Amino acid sequence: MIRHGIFKEILGMAFDSLRTHKLRSFLTLLGILIGVMTVIGMVSIIQGLNGSFRKELQSAGSELVLVHKFDPVRMGRLTDEERKRKDLTYEDGLAIEKECPLVKAVAINLTPSVFETVEIKYQNEKSDSSMIIGMNENFPIVYSIYMPKEGRFLTTAEITHSARVCLLGFELAEILFPHMSPIGREIRVGPENFIVVGVLNKRGQMFGQSRDNFVGIPITTLRKYFPYDPTTIEFGIVPKTTGTLAETIDQVTAKLRQRRKVAFGKPNDFVVFTMDTILDLYNQITGAAYLVMTILSSIGLLVGGIGVMNIMLVAAKERTREIGIRKALGALSKDIMKQFLIEAMVLTGLGGLLGTLFGFGIAFLVRAVTPLPASVSPWSVVMGLFVSVSVGLFFGLFPAQKAARVDPIVSLRYE
């Protein structure tokens, strides 16, 4: 152990050495700074995205079952089998709700194929970037995020009779009706007129995209008045009883296989998945991002570590005579070794501290000027500082040992 007085003296000498060789020291710790800054910045962004994504999944419900025609996270082109699949239908959703005893409700939604060119207008206010979503009456039951802020949701009768009524997302309501309530007013959606019956709660942005800039109309009305893409139909399903998720999935799968005439032993020509499936995939993606981040930061730390070893070897050479004098006055080899190790750790620790501050700056800058969330985790700060000091300890060990083994007689003769 190093006595307090000696430790304080060695620490002071370390800082004196840094002040004496400012440029050399800065260039040496630059690799450490970049490595730690990369870790802190990337971890902050990924943690922010993770928190936002998990919050979204939790709001959708832990026992939500989703049914699509295609795998929503598939990579590359469709296979021949996928191209030949029959579309899911509105009637499939009704059959699941009616004939599967374990199912509480089925939310059916559909997107028109021309939604990008449809103008939504009220008097002089208009929006040409809003999405149209065809809905049935079960959305508030299946997705709690679709609760009305004002007015009401669509009714079964309005779905059955293809009524010309609609719901507005929070942002679209602000665009069309900045100074008045939209309830009961008539808007124009493309060539058709609709009466506004409700405004939905604000959901905010996700990955830079607004989730409130849309108009919801009865799915039957959409099918009647708008061209639509049948491949976009999807079902959201919730079990009637908590804890029966697996059984509900089996029942829904069996019903769809029966309706779509899938032969025994053949794979499903549709996809049934849960929030856990999406979360697992997301974790795989962020895991790959963490791996890339680790590689990039490791390169910076390796370069910084080599720089530290180099500067400490130079320092040991420059201070050969000083080492000889200290040994002649009674300093032990282990004292010399500890001195050089502490200097190396101070150097890399300072680089880690600066890297942490710059990493914070990147996180706050990203959060301020982009829609990406960023969250600074205490563990990432501790990890950054620990790794930087450890790099100093590892790469400073060889120069410290070399300085400690210097012969005092040879040192005193060194010019």
LOTIRO-683357 format. One record per residue: x, y, z of N, C-alpha, C in turn; residue in three letters. Coordinates in pm, whole numbers, padded with zeros to 5 digits, always signed. Example, Ala and Ser with C-alpha at 12.3 -4.5 7.8 and 13.67 -1.06 7.14 Angstrom:
+01319-00569+00780+01230-00450+00780+01320-00330+00780ALA+01285-00225+00708+01367-00106+00714+01290+00003+00787SER
//
This chain:
+00084-00120+00000+00000+00000+00000+00088+00126+00000MET+00035+00231-00064+00109+00357-00069+00060+00446+00043ILE+00155+00497+00123+00117+00588+00231+00059+00715+00172ARG-00032+00778+00247-00106+00894+00198-00013+01004+00149HIS+00090+01035+00224+00182+01142+00187+00255+01112+00057GLY+00302+00987+00044+00373+00948-00077+00279+00950-00197ILE+00156+00899-00176+00058+00897-00284+00028+01039-00333PHE+00012+01132-00238-00016+01271-00274+00101+01330-00353LYS+00223+01296-00312+00341+01346-00381+00349+01290-00523GLU+00324+01159-00537+00330+01096-00669+00222+01154-00760ILE+00103+01178-00704-00007+01235-00781+00029+01374-00831LEU+00092+01452-00742+00136+01586-00782+00239+01580-00893GLY+00331+01483-00885+00432+01468-00990+00368+01428-01123MET+00263+01348-01115+00195+01306-01237+00133+01426-01307ALA+00065+01511-01231+00003+01630-01291+00110+01728-01341PHE+00223+01737-01269+00333+01823-01315+00385+01776-01450ASP+00392+01643-01465+00439+01587-01592+00343+01619-01706SER+00212+01613-01677+00112+01646-01779+00120+01793-01818LEU+00140+01880-01719+00148+02024-01747+00275+02058-01826ARG+00382+01985-01798+00508+02012-01867+00501+01975-02014THR+00429+01868-02045+00419+01819-02183+00272+01819-02225HIS+00213+01937-02235+00070+01950-02260+00028+01887-02393LYS+00092+01924-02502+00054+01875-02634+00074+01724-02643LEU+00189+01678-02595+00217+01535-02601+00115+01457-02519ARG+00081+01507-02403-00017+01441-02316-00154+01439-02381SER-00194+01552-02443-00326+01560-02505-00337+01462-02621PHE-00233+01456-02705-00236+01363-02817-00239+01219-02769LEU-00177+01193-02656-00174+01058-02601-00311+01016-02551THR-00380+01107-02478-00509+01070-02422-00624+01087-02521LEU-00593+01136-02644-00698+01157-02743-00768+01026-02780LEU-00690+00918-02793-00750+00789-02825-00843+00743-02715GLY-00803+00761-02589-00890+00725-02476-01016+00810-02479ILE-00999+00939-02504-01112+01032-02508-01214+00988-02614LEU-01165+00957-02736-01255+00917-02844-01326+00786-02811ILE-01252+00690-02756-01312+00561-02721-01423+00575-02618GLY-01396+00648-02510-01496+00665-02404-01613+00751-02453VAL-01583+00854-02531-01688+00940-02587-01783+00857-02674MET-01727+00766-02754-01810+00679-02839-01901+00592-02754THR-01845+00534-02649-01923+00448-02560-02038+00526-02497VAL-02007+00640-02435-02109+00717-02364-02216+00768-02461ILE-02174+00824-02574-02269+00878-02672-02360+00771-02728GLY-02302+00659-02773-02382+00553-02834-02474+00487-02732MET-02422+00460-02613-02505+00398-02509-02622+00490-02474VAL-02598+00619-02466-02704+00714-02431-02816+00712-02535SER-02778+00711-02663-02878+00710-02770-02955+00578-02771ILE-02882+00466-02761-02947+00335-02764-03037+00317-02643ILE-02992+00361-02524-03075+00350-02405-03202+00434-02419GLN-03189+00551-02478-03306+00635-02500-03405+00569-02594GLY-03354+00510-02703-03441+00439-02797-03505+00318-02731LEU-03428+00246-02651-03482+00128-02581-03598+00167-02490ASN-03578+00276-02414-03682+00320-02322-03808+00361-02396GLY-03792+00433-02506-03906+00478-02586-03978+00359-02648SER-03902+00263-02700-03962+00147-02766-04035+00059-02666PHE-03975+00035-02550-04040-00048-02448-04168+00018-02396ARG-04164+00150-02382-04283+00222-02337-04396+00205-02437LYS-04362+00211-02566-04463+00193-02671-04521+00053-02665GLU-04435-00048-02647-04484-00186-02642-04572-00208-02520LEU-04531-00151-02406-04610-00166-02284-04747-00101-02298GLN-04753+00013-02368-04880+00080-02386-04973+00000-02476SER-04914-00083-02565-04996-00166-02653-05053-00287-02581ALA-04990-00328-02471-05040-00441-02394-04949-00562-02406GLY-04924-00629-02293-04831-00742-02291-04892-00868-02351SER-05027-00878-02359-05091-00999-02410-05157-00974-02545GLU-05103-00880-02619-05156-00849-02753-05101-00949-02854LEU-05191-01001-02938-05154-01092-03047-05178-01019-03179VAL-05081-01022-03268-05093-00956-03398-05090-01059-03509LEU-05171-01036-03613-05176-01126-03728-05154-01044-03854VAL-05054-01082-03934-05023-01016-04061-05016-01122-04171HIS-05027-01074-04294-05007-01164-04408-04860-01201-04422LYS-04772-01101-04405-04628-01124-04415-04562-01097-04282PHE-04442-01151-04267-04361-01119-04150-04326-00971-04156ASP-04367-00890-04058-04342-00745-04065-04196-00706-04054PRO-04110-00799-04013-03968-00768-03997-03882-00853-04091VAL-03942-00898-04202-03867-00980-04296-03758-00897-04364ARG-03652-00963-04407-03542-00899-04477-03540-00946-04623MET-03511-00857-04714-03498-00895-04854-03631-00907-04925GLY-03631-00970-05042-03749-00981-05125-03840-01093-05076ARG-03967-01085-05121-04062-01190-05088-04024-01319-05160LEU-04048-01430-05094-04026-01560-05157-04144-01592-05250THR-04130-01695-05331-04240-01736-05421-04362-01773-05339ASP-04341-01841-05227-04454-01881-05142-04526-01759-05087GLU-04450-01657-05044-04511-01537-04988-04589-01460-05095GLU-04537-01453-05217-04607-01382-05325-04740-01447-05361ARG-04749-01579-05341-04871-01652-05378-04973-01658-05264LYS-04943-01603-05149-05035-01610-05037-05164-01533-05064ARG-05274-01587-05015-05401-01514-05020-05397-01401-04917LYS-05468-01294-04949-05477-01183-04855-05564-01221-04736ASP-05530-01167-04619-05622-01174-04506-05744-01088-04541LEU-05859-01120-04484-05981-01046-04516-06049-00995-04390THR-06133-00896-04411-06215-00843-04301-06300-00954-04240TYR-06348-01044-04324-06431-01155-04277-06351-01252-04191GLU-06219-01266-04219-06134-01349-04133-06134-01296-03990ASP-06121-01163-03977-06121-01102-03845-06252-01122-03772GLY-06364-01108-03844-06495-01130-03782-06511-01275-03737LEU-06460-01370-03819-06470-01511-03785-06389-01544-03660ALA-06270-01486-03648-06187-01509-03529-06261-01463-03404ILE-06319-01344-03409-06390-01290-03293-06513-01373-03258GLU-06583-01423-03359-06708-01494-03337-06687-01641-03299LYS-06585-01705-03358-06572-01850-03347-06457-01897-03259GLU-06379-01805-03203-06270-01844-03110-06311-01804-02969CYS-06352-01900-02886-06405-01869-02753-06306-01796-02661PRO-06175-01814-02683-06077-01751-02595-06048-01605-02632LEU-06100-01559-02747-06073-01423-02794-06176-01326-02737VAL-06124-01217-02679-06212-01112-02624-06258-01016-02733LYS-06163-00969-02815-06197-00873-02921-06089-00876-03027ALA-06129-00837-03149-06035-00828-03262-06043-00687-03319VAL-05930-00616-03319-05922-00485-03385-05871-00508-03526ALA-05947-00461-03625-05911-00480-03766-05879-00344-03825ILE-05763-00331-03884-05731-00204-03950-05677-00226-04091ASN-05698-00125-04175-05664-00132-04316-05620+00006-04362LEU-05523+00009-04455-05471+00135-04506-05500+00146-04656THR-05555+00259-04702-05578+00274-04846-05446+00284-04922PRO-05448+00239-05047-05326+00237-05126-05286+00375-05174SER-05374+00474-05163-05345+00608-05214-05341+00712-05102VAL-05313+00666-04979-05323+00759-04866-05226+00876-04877PHE-05115+00858-04947-05016+00965-04954-05063+01084-05038GLU-05162+01063-05124-05206+01171-05213-05343+01227-05174THR-05405+01175-05068-05537+01220-05027-05524+01347-04943VAL-05599+01447-04979-05599+01573-04904-05713+01572-04803GLU-05682+01613-04681-05784+01624-04575-05803+01772-04546ILE-05928+01819-04552-05951+01964-04551-06072+02002-04468LYS-06061+02118-04400-06175+02182-04335-06164+02332-04362TYR-06258+02384-04440-06258+02524-04481-06120+02559-04542GLN-06047+02654-04482-05917+02695-04538-05799+02615-04482ASN-05826+02531-04384-05718+02450-04324-05713+02314-04392GLU-05592+02268-04419-05581+02138-04486-05450+02068-04450LYS-05446+01939-04476-05326+01857-04457-05318+01759-04572SER-05202+01752-04635-05183+01655-04743-05078+01550-04708ASP-05047+01540-04579-04947+01442-04536-05002+01347-04428SER-05132+01347-04409-05193+01263-04305-05230+01126-04361SER-05224+01027-04275-05260+00891-04314-05407+00866-04285MET-05468+00781-04366-05605+00735-04341-05596+00590-04293ILE-05665+00560-04185-05667+00423-04131-05811+00377-04119ILE-05840+00263-04179-05972+00202-04162-05974+00121-04034GLY-06072+00147-03947-06078+00084-03815-06214+00018-03792MET-06215-00076-03699-06345-00122-03650-06365-00071-03508ASN-06472-00109-03444-06510-00051-03314-06428-00102-03197GLU-06343-00203-03217-06274-00267-03105-06138-00207-03070ASN-06097-00103-03138-05964-00047-03113-05941-00007-02967PHE-06035+00063-02900-06010+00099-02760-05999-00022-02667PRO-06062-00134-02705-06054-00256-02623-05919-00322-02639ILE-05871-00327-02762-05745-00397-02792-05624-00307-02767VAL-05633-00180-02809-05523-00086-02794-05568+00029-02704TYR-05519+00031-02582-05561+00137-02489-05515+00275-02534SER-05416+00282-02624-05364+00410-02671-05464+00483-02761ILE-05566+00412-02808-05663+00474-02897-05787+00522-02822TYR-05770+00570-02702-05884+00623-02627-05912+00767-02670MET-06040+00804-02680-06074+00941-02722-06035+01044-02617PRO-05978+01154-02662-05952+01268-02576-06077+01356-02567LYS-06148+01359-02677-06269+01440-02688-06368+01365-02777GLU-06495+01370-02744-06594+01298-02824-06598+01151-02790GLY-06614+01067-02891-06628+00923-02870-06557+00846-02980ARG-06558+00712-02966-06500+00626-03069-06610+00582-03166PHE-06571+00510-03268-06666+00457-03365-06754+00349-03300LEU-06879+00338-03346-06972+00239-03291-06989+00122-03386THR-07045+00012-03332-07069-00107-03414-07164-00075-03529THR-07267+00005-03500-07365+00040-03603-07298+00118-03717ALA-07204+00208-03683-07134+00286-03785-07044+00198-03872GLU-06986+00095-03811-06906+00001-03888-06996-00081-03979ILE-07107-00130-03926-07199-00214-04002-07258-00142-04122THR-07293-00014-04106-07361+00061-04211-07266+00151-04292HIS-07135+00132-04277-07037+00210-04354-07063+00360-04343SER-07077+00407-04219-07112+00548-04197-06994+00639-04234ALA-07029+00763-04271-06926+00862-04304-06896+00945-04180ARG-06834+00882-04084-06789+00948-03962-06641+00921-03946VAL-06573+01000-03865-06428+00981-03853-06378+01026-03716CYS-06256+00979-03686-06180+01020-03568-06055+01093-03617LEU-06011+01193-03542-05889+01265-03578-05779+01235-03478LEU-05659+01211-03531-05543+01206-03444-05519+01345-03385GLY-05450+01350-03272-05433+01476-03200-05368+01584-03288PHE-05265+01548-03361-05194+01647-03444-05281+01697-03558GLU-05353+01606-03624-05440+01647-03734-05552+01739-03685LEU-05604+01711-03565-05707+01799-03508-05651+01939-03485ALA-05525+01948-03441-05462+02079-03419-05442+02154-03551GLU-05414+02079-03658-05393+02141-03789-05524+02196-03846ILE-05629+02114-03842-05756+02151-03904-05841+02243-03818LEU-05829+02228-03684-05914+02305-03593-05828+02368-03483PHE-05745+02466-03520-05654+02525-03420-05725+02606-03311PRO-05846+02654-03338-05912+02744-03243-06054+02701-03206HIS-06092+02578-03238-06229+02535-03207-06233+02383-03191MET-06342+02335-03134-06361+02192-03119-06405+02133-03252SER-06347+02019-03294-06386+01960-03422-06511+01872-03415PRO-06558+01841-03295-06667+01746-03278-06793+01797-03349ILE-06850+01712-03434-06972+01745-03506-06951+01822-03634GLY-06829+01860-03666-06802+01937-03787-06769+01844-03904ARG-06794+01891-04022-06776+01811-04143-06642+01845-04210GLU-06563+01744-04236-06436+01763-04307-06441+01686-04438ILE-06348+01718-04525-06340+01649-04653-06214+01562-04654ARG-06233+01434-04679-06122+01340-04689-06120+01290-04833VAL-06025+01344-04912-06028+01314-05054-06155+01369-05115GLY-06230+01287-05188-06354+01335-05250-06478+01320-05161PRO-06462+01265-05040-06577+01234-04955-06582+01324-04832GLU-06704+01346-04782-06727+01424-04660-06750+01332-04542ASN-06693+01372-04426-06706+01293-04304-06738+01386-04187PHE-06817+01334-04091-06847+01406-03968-06750+01360-03859ILE-06685+01454-03792-06589+01421-03685-06667+01386-03558VAL-06642+01266-03504-06710+01224-03381-06616+01216-03262VAL-06483+01224-03286-06390+01213-03174-06250+01256-03211GLY-06175+01295-03108-06032+01326-03121-05957+01234-03025VAL-05852+01168-03074-05779+01070-02992-05669+01136-02910LEU-05632+01069-02803-05525+01118-02715-05393+01132-02791ASN-05310+01224-02745-05179+01246-02806-05085+01131-02774LYS-05015+01083-02876-04919+00974-02858-04776+01019-02880ARG-04755+01132-02948-04619+01184-02969-04550+01116-03086GLY-04418+01133-03091-04338+01079-03201-04267+00952-03160GLN-04233+00872-03260-04149+00754-03239-04056+00742-03358MET-03924+00741-03331-03822+00736-03435-03841+00851-03534PHE-03883+00967-03484-03896+01085-03568-04025+01094-03646GLY-04112+00995-03633-04239+00995-03706-04356+01023-03611GLN-04445+01114-03654-04562+01145-03573-04660+01028-03575SER-04719+01000-03459-04821+00896-03450-04960+00957-03429ARG-04971+01088-03452-05098+01159-03429-05151+01227-03553ASP-05086+01209-03667-05127+01278-03789-05203+01181-03879ASN-05325+01146-03840-05405+01052-03919-05554+01076-03893PHE-05634+01024-03984-05779+01022-03966-05824+00877-03968VAL-05906+00839-03871-05958+00703-03864-06103+00700-03908GLY-06135+00612-04003-06272+00599-04051-06314+00453-04040ILE-06444+00424-04041-06487+00284-04037-06423+00203-04149PRO-06375+00085-04118-06305+00003-04216-06397-00032-04334ILE-06525-00048-04306-06621-00077-04413-06639+00043-04505THR-06631+00163-04449-06642+00285-04530-06520+00300-04620THR-06404+00268-04564-06282+00275-04644-06289+00179-04762LEU-06335+00058-04736-06345-00042-04843-06446-00001-04950ARG-06545+00079-04911-06651+00119-05003-06613+00238-05090LYS-06540+00335-05031-06516+00462-05100-06372+00485-05145TYR-06276+00407-05094-06135+00433-05126-06069+00307-05183PHE-05981+00323-05282-05896+00209-05322-05806+00172-05204PRO-05792+00046-05177-05710+00006-05062-05617-00108-05100TYR-05512-00123-05019-05413-00227-05040-05449-00344-04949ASP-05498-00455-05002-05542-00567-04917-05430-00631-04837PRO-05305-00609-04880-05193-00669-04805-05168-00597-04673THR-05226-00477-04654-05200-00400-04532-05296-00432-04419THR-05397-00518-04445-05492-00550-04338-05421-00628-04227ILE-05452-00596-04104-05392-00667-03991-05493-00676-03878GLU-05473-00776-03792-05561-00797-03678-05483-00781-03549PHE-05543-00710-03454-05491-00704-03318-05589-00778-03229GLY-05541-00874-03154-05628-00964-03078-05587-00967-02931ILE-05687-00965-02840-05658-00980-02698-05737-01099-02643VAL-05674-01179-02555-05745-01292-02496-05855-01245-02401PRO-05954-01330-02384-06065-01299-02294-06021-01309-02149LYS-05925-01400-02121-05880-01425-01984-05728-01410-01978THR-05679-01342-01876-05534-01328-01856-05470-01464-01833THR-05354-01484-01894-05281-01610-01875-05313-01715-01979GLY-05394-01681-02079-05429-01779-02183-05372-01739-02320THR-05261-01666-02318-05205-01614-02443-05168-01727-02540LEU-05096-01828-02491-05051-01937-02579-05170-02012-02637ALA-05272-02040-02553-05390-02111-02600-05468-02028-02702GLU-05472-01896-02677-05541-01808-02771-05472-01808-02906THR-05338-01802-02906-05262-01806-03031-05290-01936-03107ILE-05292-02048-03035-05321-02177-03099-05460-02178-03162ASP-05556-02121-03090-05694-02120-03139-05708-02031-03264GLN-05646-01914-03259-05650-01822-03374-05580-01885-03494VAL-05465-01947-03471-05390-02012-03579-05472-02123-03644THR-05536-02205-03561-05617-02315-03613-05734-02262-03697ALA-05798-02156-03649-05912-02100-03722-05869-02044-03858LYS-05757-01971-03861-05710-01916-03988-05663-02026-04084LEU-05599-02129-04033-05557-02240-04119-05680-02308-04181ARG-05786-02320-04101-05909-02381-04151-05972-02295-04261GLN-05981-02163-04236-06045-02073-04332-05963-02058-04460ARG-05831-02065-04446-05744-02046-04563-05706-02179-04628ARG-05765-02289-04573-05747-02423-04630-05598-02462-04641LYS-05525-02439-04532-05384-02480-04526-05379-02629-04494VAL-05315-02707-04578-05311-02853-04560-05234-02891-04435ALA-05269-03006-04377-05201-03057-04258-05053-03078-04288PHE-04966-03031-04200-04823-03046-04218-04758-02934-04296GLY-04840-02849-04360-04787-02734-04434-04769-02615-04339LYS-04669-02530-04365-04649-02412-04278-04761-02311-04298PRO-04778-02224-04198-04880-02120-04205-04852-02025-04321ASN-04957-01980-04389-04939-01878-04493-04982-01741-04439ASP-04953-01719-04314-04977-01593-04243-04884-01592-04123PHE-04877-01480-04053-04784-01468-03940-04860-01425-03815VAL-04842-01499-03707-04900-01465-03577-04785-01439-03481VAL-04783-01323-03417-04673-01292-03327-04722-01203-03213PHE-04636-01186-03113-04671-01108-02994-04571-00994-02976THR-04593-00914-02873-04502-00804-02842-04363-00857-02805MET-04358-00976-02743-04229-01034-02707-04146-01065-02830ASP-04212-01106-02938-04142-01134-03064-04076-01007-03116THR-04151-00897-03114-04097-00770-03161-03982-00724-03071ILE-04001-00741-02940-03898-00699-02845-03770-00780-02863LEU-03784-00911-02885-03667-00996-02907-03590-00952-03031ASP-03663-00921-03138-03596-00876-03260-03527-00743-03237LEU-03595-00654-03166-03536-00523-03138-03409-00538-03054TYR-03411-00629-02958-03292-00653-02876-03177-00708-02959ASN-03209-00789-03060-03104-00840-03149-03041-00725-03228GLN-03126-00632-03274-03075-00519-03351-02987-00430-03264ILE-03035-00398-03144-02956-00313-03054-02832-00387-03005THR-02841-00520-02994-02723-00598-02957-02614-00585-03062GLY-02655-00586-03190-02559-00566-03298-02499-00426-03292ALA-02583-00328-03257-02533-00191-03244-02432-00181-03130ALA-02460-00249-03018-02366-00251-02906-02233-00315-02948TYR-02241-00421-03030-02119-00488-03075-02034-00393-03160LEU-02099-00323-03254-02028-00227-03338-01967-00117-03251VAL-02045-00070-03154-01996+00034-03063-01874-00014-02985MET-01880-00139-02939-01769-00195-02862-01643-00203-02947THR-01658-00245-03073-01543-00256-03163-01481-00119-03188ILE-01568-00020-03218-01518+00115-03245-01447+00175-03124LEU-01509+00159-03008-01448+00216-02888-01320+00140-02852SER-01316+00010-02878-01197-00069-02848-01078-00024-02932SER-01106+00012-03058-00999+00062-03145-00941+00191-03087ILE-01031+00282-03045-00985+00408-02984-00906+00383-02857GLY-00955+00290-02773-00886+00260-02648-00751+00193-02673LEU-00745+00106-02776-00619+00040-02810-00515+00143-02856LEU-00559+00234-02944-00468+00340-02991-00423+00426-02873VAL-00518+00460-02786-00484+00539-02668-00389+00466-02576GLY-00414+00336-02558-00327+00256-02472-00185+00247-02524GLY-00173+00229-02655-00039+00225-02716+00031+00360-02699ILE-00047+00468-02714+00009+00601-02693+00057+00621-02551GLY-00020+00569-02455+00019+00580-02314+00148+00503-02289VAL+00157+00382-02345+00279+00303-02328+00399+00376-02386MET+00380+00436-02502+00489+00507-02568+00536+00627-02485ASN+00441+00707-02437+00480+00826-02362+00543+00789-02228ILE+00499+00681-02170+00558+00640-02042+00698+00583-02062MET+00722+00516-02174+00857+00468-02204+00951+00587-02228LEU+00900+00688-02300+00979+00809-02321+01007+00878-02188VAL+00903+00884-02104+00919+00950-01973+01021+00876-01888ALA+01018+00743-01892+01114+00665-01815+01257+00690-01864ALA+01272+00704-01995+01404+00731-02051+01453+00870-02011LYS+01360+00969-02022+01399+01106-01991+01433+01122-01842GLU+01371+01042-01757+01389+01059-01612+01479+00950-01552ARG+01568+00897-01636+01658+00791-01587+01744+00842-01471THR+01799+00960-01488+01886+01015-01381+01804+01041-01255ARG+01681+01093-01271+01595+01116-01154+01567+00986-01080GLU+01544+00878-01157+01517+00747-01095+01640+00702-01016ILE+01759+00722-01074+01881+00683-01003+01897+00758-00873GLY+01871+00890-00876+01884+00970-00754+01785+00922-00648ILE+01660+00896-00689+01559+00851-00593+01598+00716-00532ARG+01652+00626-00615+01695+00497-00561+01813+00512-00468LYS+01906+00603-00502+02022+00627-00417+01981+00682-00281ALA+01869+00754-00279+01818+00811-00154+01727+00716-00077LEU+01710+00593-00130+01636+00492-00054+01505+00448-00115GLY+01466+00502-00229+01340+00460-00292+01353+00316-00341ALA+01251+00237-00319+01249+00098-00363+01197+00087-00506LEU+01228-00027-00570+01181-00047-00707+01029-00041-00715SER+00961-00094-00612+00814-00094-00616+00759+00049-00606LYS+00834+00140-00537+00789+00279-00530+00798+00345-00668ASP+00907+00317-00741+00922+00371-00877+00812+00316-00967ILE+00785+00186-00951+00683+00123-01034+00546+00184-01006MET+00513+00205-00879+00384+00264-00843+00372+00407-00897LYS+00483+00479-00894+00481+00617-00945+00442+00619-01092GLN+00506+00534-01173+00478+00535-01316+00337+00480-01347PHE+00294+00381-01268+00158+00329-01288+00053+00436-01258LEU+00073+00510-01149-00022+00616-01114-00024+00725-01220ILE+00094+00759-01273+00099+00861-01378+00021+00814-01502GLU+00037+00687-01538-00035+00634-01654-00185+00632-01629ALA-00225+00595-01508-00368+00589-01475-00429+00729-01467MET-00351+00826-01419-00399+00964-01418-00421+01013-01560VAL-00327+00980-01648-00335+01022-01788-00461+00965-01854LEU-00481+00834-01842-00597+00772-01905-00726+00808-01833THR-00720+00824-01700-00838+00865-01626-00886+01003-01668GLY-00791+01092-01693-00826+01225-01742-00890+01216-01880LEU-00834+01129-01966-00894+01106-02097-01035+01051-02085GLY-01055+00958-01990-01188+00902-01967-01287+01007-01917GLY-01240+01096-01829-01326+01202-01777-01370+01297-01889LEU-01272+01338-01973-01305+01426-02085-01397+01354-02184LEU-01372+01226-02208-01457+01148-02298-01599+01139-02246GLY-01613+01124-02114-01747+01119-02053-01820+01250-02072THR-01750+01362-02050-01813+01494-02068-01854+01515-02214LEU-01767+01479-02307-01801+01493-02448-01916+01399-02486PHE-01917+01280-02426-02027+01186-02451-02160+01242-02405GLY-02159+01307-02285-02279+01375-02236-02323+01482-02336PHE-02224+01558-02386-02255+01664-02481-02322+01610-02606GLY-02271+01497-02657-02330+01436-02776-02474+01393-02747ILE-02495+01330-02631-02630+01283-02595-02728+01398-02587ALA-02690+01506-02519-02779+01620-02504-02802+01691-02637PHE-02697+01695-02722-02710+01758-02853-02807+01679-02941LEU-02794+01548-02940-02884+01461-03017-03028+01480-02972VAL-03047+01483-02842-03183+01499-02788-03241+01636-02820ARG-03155+01738-02831-03202+01875-02854-03235+01903-03000ALA-03155+01849-03093-03170+01888-03233-03228+01778-03322VAL-03252+01659-03268-03311+01552-03347-03429+01492-03271THR-03515+01416-03340-03626+01350-03270-03583+01227-03191PRO-03457+01189-03201-03411+01071-03129-03401+01099-02980LEU-03452+01009-02896-03435+01026-02752-03294+00985-02711PRO-03246+01040-02602-03114+01002-02549-03122+01005-02398ALA-03068+00902-02335-03075+00892-02190-02939+00850-02136SER-02881+00932-02048-02750+00902-01991-02767+00807-01874VAL-02702+00691-01882-02711+00591-01776-02590+00602-01683SER-02612+00601-01551-02500+00608-01457-02399+00495-01478PRO-02450+00375-01512-02358+00262-01528-02264+00283-01645TRP-02309+00354-01751-02221+00378-01865-02109+00474-01828SER-02139+00570-01739-02036+00663-01693-01932+00589-01610VAL-01979+00507-01517-01888+00428-01433-01803+00336-01519VAL-01868+00273-01618-01795+00182-01706-01688+00255-01785MET-01722+00375-01839-01625+00451-01916-01502+00489-01835GLY-01525+00537-01713-01413+00576-01626-01331+00454-01584LEU-01400+00345-01551-01330+00224-01508-01242+00169-01620PHE-01298+00165-01742-01222+00112-01855-01101+00200-01885VAL-01120+00332-01879-01008+00422-01911-00894+00406-01810SER-00928+00397-01682-00824+00378-01580-00758+00242-01595VAL-00839+00141-01632-00785+00006-01651-00687+00002-01768SER-00716+00079-01872-00625+00087-01986-00490+00144-01942VAL-00494+00247-01857-00370+00304-01804-00292+00204-01722GLY-00365+00126-01641-00299+00025-01559-00235-00083-01645LEU-00307-00128-01749-00257-00237-01833-00138-00193-01918PHE-00155-00080-01989-00050-00036-02080+00064+00038-02009PHE+00041+00077-01886+00148+00141-01811+00235+00044-01734GLY+00191-00083-01732+00263-00183-01652+00404-00209-01705LEU+00419-00225-01837+00550-00254-01893+00647-00136-01873PHE+00609-00011-01906+00702+00101-01880+00737+00115-01732PRO+00638+00088-01644+00663+00099-01500+00765-00005-01455ALA+00749-00128-01505+00844-00234-01470+00983-00202-01523GLN+00989-00147-01645+01118-00114-01704+01188-00004-01624LYS+01109+00097-01580+01165+00205-01499+01210+00153-01364ALA+01136+00059-01306+01169+00007-01173+01296-00077-01174ALA+01329-00138-01290+01446-00226-01298+01575-00151-01334ARG+01569-00020-01350+01688+00058-01385+01792+00048-01273VAL+01917+00021-01313+02029+00014-01217+02062+00156-01169ASP+02060+00181-01038+02086+00316-00989+02225+00368-01026PRO+02327+00281-01032+02461+00324-01068+02463+00374-01212ILE+02400+00295-01302+02393+00335-01443+02312+00464-01456VAL+02205+00473-01377+02118+00592-01384+02192+00717-01347SER+02275+00712-01244+02346+00832-01198+02448+00879-01302LEU+02496+00784-01386+02593+00820-01489+02525+00869-01618ARG+02389+00852-01624+02316+00882-01747+02314+01033-01772TYR+02341+01074-01895+02340+01215-01932+02219+01241-02022GLU
//
